[in-house]
Amino acid sequence: MSGYQPKDFIETAEGLIFAVVAADPEDQRVLSFLRYRRIPGGCQKLSTRNADELLKNHYPDYIHYSRARDVTLHGVHRDLVRIHHQPRKRLKEILVRAPCDGIEEKLQRLVGLFAAQGLDTSVLGVTGSLLVGAQNSGSDIDLLFYCPDSFRMAREIVKRLLQQHLLQALNESLWHDAYERRGCSLTLDEYRWHEARKYNKAAIEGTKFDISLITPEQWQDLLHYRKLHSCSLQVGIADDGHSFDYPARYLLRHPSVKEAVSYTATYLGQAERGEQVEIRGQLEVSALGHLRIVIGSDREATDEYIKVIESNSPP
């Protein structure tokens, strides 16, 4: 094991902060996306476009072509990692001291609510702006779970606490904000319908929080894939057992394309077994002839999506 996991952050001597996207380095590089840079007085959050332009113009050595994934992304040589920001370590630090601001205070209360429902909070971490101390009054809370059973339990707890009004459903403003941040290829109504049934996000005292799962399985890195072309499918979901993993994996009822993989958070938990979906993404083939469709060849998954067209859930 390399010691890195998806949604860890790494920081370089230049004050560039990258979000890790894969556990195992490739060519001695930690695969990642640039998210923040240190500036006088704090951190600047970067869009994908701005991050790409910054690296292209000033730090081209951090741009990396991944042969295994047939995609260009960001990569930091392990020797150039100055700080490894670890979600579980950071959360433990926040929980044992007085909060620095209102967001940390809400984080402490949220973890307390989970603990009061019997959840083992030792399997939790925190990522996003809170991981590097870049939060502000408008920041979200991004909680990570490192145990599938605890994550499933947490979703049930979120559902129960919403019913008890100890947590709040997202209001119109928070839904619009979440949708704009995602920049996905669904309409707002489509995005909201899919998200509302996942119970992986809600609000605590007006602050949105998300919960997500990090698993140790490295099945996605066992084969090297080559991109073929864009592809659209209407297909049934045969298995959704790994739909909330990162990346998400769906087994498909299709004669040749047997799985869909999403590296974009929007499409985690997007569809359930037995549902019919429309998928648009990149068709890829392995050296063994294994076909899959990938949603998220860039961070926003521009013009790529998973959309339920025949649902198990009431409208």
PyMOL commands that set and color helices and strands:
alter all, ss='L'
color gray80, all
select helices_A, chain A and resi 48-58+60-62+78-80+87-95+102-116+121-123+128-132+148-163+172-182+188-196+219-221+265-267
alter helices_A, ss='H'
color red, helices_A
select strands_A, chain A and resi 9-11+16-20+29-39+42-45+63-66+71-77+83-85+124-127+141-145+201-204+207-213+225-242+248-253+257-262+276-286+291-295+305-310
alter strands_A, ss='S'
color yellow, strands_A
deselect
rebuild
show_as cartoon
